Amino acid sequence: QVQLVESGGGLVQPGGSLRLSCAASGSIFAFSTYAMGWYRQAPGEKRELVARITNSGSTNYADSVKGRFTISRDNAKNTVFLQMNSLKPEDTAVYYCIQDRITRVYWGQGTQVTVSS
C-alpha cells in the first residue's frame, strides 16, 4: 500500500505563488520507478490532469498552466513538488497527488488551493 500526503495549499492572492509537496510512503515500493502527477478538481468540475513527471524526468502540463507551473521530484526524499506561479482565480481547486503504477493509480487526500483577493 502507498500513502501520498499533500501539503502546501492555502489562500493566495491573484499573481501569487504556492509550492505544493507530496510525500510518498509505504512498504515495498521504489518511488523513483513510477510516474507522479498532480490533478485538480474545482467545484462542479471534472478532475483534470495538471502536470505529470515520468520516472526519467520528462514532464507534461495542461495547456492552462504551461509557463506558470513546474513539476519536479526528489527521489531521495520520495517527494514530488508543484511550483505554482502567477496564480489565477481559475486555479482554485483541490489539488491531488497521484502515483501512476500503470495497473493502479494511487491518490492522495488532496489539498485546497484558493486564489482570491
Number of C-alpha atoms within 10 A of each C-alpha: 8 16 17 22 19 24 18 15 18 14 14 18 14 17 14 14 16 18 16 21 22 26 17 21 17 11 8 8 12 11 22 18 13 16 21 28 27 25 19 22 19 17 9 6 9 9 15 14 17 24 23 25 22 17 14 10 14 11 16 16 19 13 9 11 17 12 11 13 20 20 24 20 22 12 14 8 12 15 20 26 22 23 15 20 17 15 22 18 15 12 20 20 21 18 27 26 31 26 23 18 12 8 5 8 12 14 19 19 14 22 21 19 22 21 20 16 9
